[in-house]
Amino acid sequence: MRIPLGELLVVNGANDSLISTRDSIDIAIGAPNAQLVLYADDHCAMGHAVQWSELSVRFLRDHLVSFDAAEPVMR
């Protein structure tokens, strides 16, 4: 199934016990412009908070905000 979205960041643990890793993989496969990041331990947000937050900020900056414009705009 293809998901009609723009850019999509999917972050999860490789063996996540809260959110199915398989679901994250399926979402990333179904979204045409998805970036999938799987962290090697159980729950990604707990052990990788710094990396996850930096990645999220970069992703949002790169895909949602235009710095050429006077105001942020959605692409």
Z-matrix of the N, CA and C atoms (Angstrom, degrees):
N
C 1 1.447
C 2 1.520 1 109.20
N 3 1.310 2 117.80 1 132.72
C 4 1.468 3 122.76 2 176.22
C 5 1.524 4 108.77 3 -93.45
N 6 1.330 5 116.46 4 136.61
C 7 1.456 6 122.33 5 -179.59
C 8 1.530 7 107.41 6 -104.65
N 9 1.340 8 118.93 7 121.07
C 10 1.471 9 121.34 8 -176.34
C 11 1.528 10 111.73 9 -77.77
N 12 1.317 11 116.59 10 80.83
C 13 1.452 12 122.37 11 -179.84
C 14 1.512 13 110.02 12 -127.27
N 15 1.320 14 115.68 13 164.70
C 16 1.452 15 120.30 14 170.13
C 17 1.513 16 108.01 15 -81.00
N 18 1.307 17 116.87 16 -136.38
C 19 1.461 18 121.96 17 178.03
C 20 1.525 19 109.24 18 -69.08
N 21 1.328 20 116.38 19 143.66
C 22 1.457 21 120.70 20 -178.32
C 23 1.514 22 109.65 21 -141.85
N 24 1.325 23 116.71 22 130.23
C 25 1.455 24 122.94 23 175.19
C 26 1.527 25 107.79 24 -106.32
N 27 1.331 26 116.66 25 122.58
C 28 1.466 27 122.66 26 179.45
C 29 1.526 28 107.03 27 -116.52
N 30 1.337 29 116.79 28 117.07
C 31 1.465 30 122.04 29 -177.74
C 32 1.516 31 108.36 30 -122.34
N 33 1.339 32 115.90 31 133.60
C 34 1.454 33 120.00 32 -179.14
C 35 1.521 34 109.10 33 -160.40
N 36 1.315 35 115.94 34 169.64
C 37 1.458 36 121.40 35 172.66
C 38 1.514 37 109.28 36 -86.76
N 39 1.312 38 117.37 37 149.11
C 40 1.463 39 121.30 38 -178.58
C 41 1.525 40 111.84 39 -64.58
N 42 1.324 41 117.27 40 -24.70
C 43 1.466 42 122.94 41 176.62
C 44 1.520 43 109.22 42 -133.52
N 45 1.317 44 116.83 43 47.93
C 46 1.461 45 122.43 44 -172.90
C 47 1.527 46 111.45 45 -64.64
N 48 1.322 47 116.03 46 133.97
C 49 1.463 48 120.29 47 179.71
C 50 1.526 49 112.75 48 -94.49
N 51 1.331 50 118.46 49 -11.04
C 52 1.467 51 121.31 50 179.58
C 53 1.524 52 112.34 51 -95.01
N 54 1.311 53 116.44 52 -45.09
C 55 1.462 54 122.38 53 179.78
C 56 1.523 55 107.17 54 -122.32
N 57 1.297 56 116.91 55 129.02
C 58 1.461 57 121.18 56 -178.04
C 59 1.527 58 111.67 57 -57.59
N 60 1.322 59 115.70 58 125.19
C 61 1.459 60 120.26 59 176.29
C 62 1.520 61 110.28 60 -61.46
N 63 1.310 62 117.24 61 -38.52
C 64 1.476 63 121.59 62 178.37
C 65 1.525 64 110.65 63 -60.07
N 66 1.339 65 117.72 64 -39.78
C 67 1.464 66 120.63 65 177.43
C 68 1.532 67 110.83 66 -62.40
N 69 1.327 68 116.77 67 -41.27
C 70 1.468 69 120.16 68 178.47
C 71 1.520 70 111.11 69 -63.07
N 72 1.320 71 116.18 70 -42.10
C 73 1.468 72 120.37 71 178.21
C 74 1.527 73 110.33 72 -63.70
N 75 1.330 74 117.03 73 -44.60
C 76 1.466 75 120.84 74 179.26
C 77 1.522 76 112.17 75 -62.51
N 78 1.330 77 117.14 76 -40.25
C 79 1.467 78 120.71 77 177.07
C 80 1.523 79 109.81 78 -61.95
N 81 1.332 80 116.83 79 -45.70
C 82 1.468 81 120.65 80 -178.84
C 83 1.526 82 111.37 81 -64.62
N 84 1.321 83 117.04 82 -36.87
C 85 1.470 84 120.02 83 177.49
C 86 1.518 85 110.58 84 -67.86
N 87 1.334 86 116.50 85 -38.83
C 88 1.461 87 120.65 86 -176.79
C 89 1.514 88 114.78 87 -77.17
N 90 1.309 89 117.96 88 -20.29
C 91 1.466 90 121.47 89 -179.51
C 92 1.526 91 108.78 90 -95.11
N 93 1.318 92 118.07 91 123.52
C 94 1.462 93 120.87 92 -172.88
C 95 1.531 94 115.08 93 -63.06
N 96 1.321 95 118.36 94 -27.72
C 97 1.466 96 120.75 95 -177.30
C 98 1.522 97 111.21 96 -120.67
N 99 1.323 98 116.98 97 41.25
C 100 1.462 99 120.75 98 -176.61
C 101 1.521 100 111.93 99 -88.75
N 102 1.315 101 114.28 100 147.23
C 103 1.460 102 122.41 101 170.99
C 104 1.523 103 106.02 102 -117.67
N 105 1.324 104 117.28 103 119.65
C 106 1.462 105 122.65 104 -178.99
C 107 1.513 106 110.02 105 -103.20
N 108 1.336 107 116.42 106 128.90
C 109 1.462 108 122.24 107 175.93
C 110 1.521 109 107.41 108 -126.30
N 111 1.328 110 115.88 109 119.15
C 112 1.456 111 121.73 110 176.99
C 113 1.519 112 108.48 111 -114.92
N 114 1.333 113 116.58 112 125.57
C 115 1.456 114 121.34 113 176.95
C 116 1.520 115 108.91 114 -92.16
N 117 1.323 116 117.35 115 145.66
C 118 1.458 117 123.30 116 -169.36
C 119 1.527 118 114.87 117 -68.59
N 120 1.301 119 119.09 118 -21.19
C 121 1.463 120 118.29 119 -179.03
C 122 1.528 121 111.04 120 -93.82
N 123 1.309 122 116.69 121 -169.87
C 124 1.464 123 121.58 122 -172.06
C 125 1.525 124 113.59 123 -64.46
N 126 1.299 125 118.81 124 -74.07
C 127 1.467 126 120.79 125 -175.12
C 128 1.525 127 109.60 126 -110.38
N 129 1.318 128 116.65 127 113.50
C 130 1.469 129 122.90 128 -169.07
C 131 1.523 130 114.04 129 -58.45
N 132 1.303 131 119.06 130 -40.00
C 133 1.459 132 120.45 131 -174.52
C 134 1.526 133 112.19 132 -67.04
N 135 1.312 134 117.15 133 -28.80
C 136 1.457 135 119.66 134 -176.81
C 137 1.534 136 112.77 135 -73.46
N 138 1.299 137 117.04 136 -52.16
C 139 1.458 138 120.69 137 -174.95
C 140 1.515 139 114.81 138 -89.66
N 141 1.322 140 117.07 139 -10.86
C 142 1.464 141 120.68 140 -175.15
C 143 1.520 142 112.12 141 -130.83
N 144 1.315 143 117.09 142 36.23
C 145 1.467 144 121.36 143 -175.66
C 146 1.531 145 112.14 144 -58.33
N 147 1.315 146 117.61 145 -42.05
C 148 1.469 147 120.49 146 -178.56
C 149 1.528 148 110.09 147 -65.85
N 150 1.324 149 116.72 148 -48.72
C 151 1.463 150 120.21 149 -179.07
C 152 1.532 151 110.89 150 -63.98
N 153 1.330 152 116.87 151 -42.92
C 154 1.453 153 121.53 152 -178.51
C 155 1.522 154 111.21 153 -64.41
N 156 1.322 155 116.94 154 -43.47
C 157 1.465 156 118.80 155 -179.12
C 158 1.530 157 111.53 156 -69.08
N 159 1.332 158 118.20 157 -38.89
C 160 1.465 159 120.66 158 177.10
C 161 1.527 160 110.82 159 -64.41
N 162 1.319 161 116.80 160 -42.62
C 163 1.461 162 121.36 161 177.46
C 164 1.518 163 110.78 162 -61.73
N 165 1.317 164 117.39 163 -43.26
C 166 1.464 165 121.70 164 -179.39
C 167 1.521 166 111.63 165 -64.20
N 168 1.312 167 116.62 166 -43.72
C 169 1.465 168 120.25 167 178.83
C 170 1.525 169 110.43 168 -62.51
N 171 1.339 170 116.95 169 -45.15
C 172 1.478 171 120.37 170 177.66
C 173 1.522 172 111.15 171 -60.79
N 174 1.333 173 115.98 172 -44.55
C 175 1.461 174 120.19 173 -179.58
C 176 1.525 175 110.74 174 -61.26
N 177 1.322 176 117.09 175 -47.96
C 178 1.464 177 120.48 176 -179.74
C 179 1.521 178 111.30 177 -63.74
N 180 1.321 179 116.58 178 -41.64
C 181 1.462 180 120.54 179 178.90
C 182 1.529 181 110.72 180 -63.02
N 183 1.328 182 116.54 181 -42.98
C 184 1.461 183 120.70 182 -176.87
C 185 1.525 184 113.68 183 -73.53
N 186 1.330 185 117.26 184 -29.59
C 187 1.458 186 119.47 185 -171.01
C 188 1.520 187 115.53 186 -113.11
N 189 1.310 188 118.86 187 -16.36
C 190 1.461 189 119.48 188 -176.35
C 191 1.511 190 114.88 189 -117.22
N 192 1.321 191 117.73 190 -18.89
C 193 1.456 192 120.01 191 -174.30
C 194 1.517 193 110.41 192 -120.64
N 195 1.308 194 115.34 193 132.98
C 196 1.454 195 120.83 194 174.89
C 197 1.524 196 108.27 195 -103.41
N 198 1.328 197 117.47 196 116.38
C 199 1.451 198 120.69 197 -178.97
C 200 1.527 199 112.11 198 -82.22
N 201 1.334 200 117.02 199 -8.45
C 202 1.467 201 119.88 200 177.15
C 203 1.513 202 111.00 201 -76.72
N 204 1.310 203 117.60 202 -24.55
C 205 1.452 204 122.12 203 -178.11
C 206 1.526 205 109.78 204 -86.28
N 207 1.324 206 116.47 205 158.38
C 208 1.465 207 121.09 206 178.01
C 209 1.530 208 110.90 207 -65.54
N 210 1.332 209 115.95 208 -32.98
C 211 1.458 210 121.04 209 -179.94
C 212 1.514 211 109.26 210 -125.49
N 213 1.336 212 117.68 211 150.91
C 214 1.469 213 118.90 212 174.95
C 215 1.531 214 111.08 213 -59.38
N 216 1.309 215 115.29 214 139.99
C 217 1.459 216 120.02 215 178.80
C 218 1.512 217 108.94 216 -132.65
N 219 1.320 218 115.43 217 151.22
C 220 1.456 219 120.34 218 173.89
C 221 1.513 220 108.07 219 -80.08
N 222 1.332 221 116.71 220 138.21
C 223 1.468 222 119.95 221 176.26
C 224 1.491 223 109.80 222 -85.36
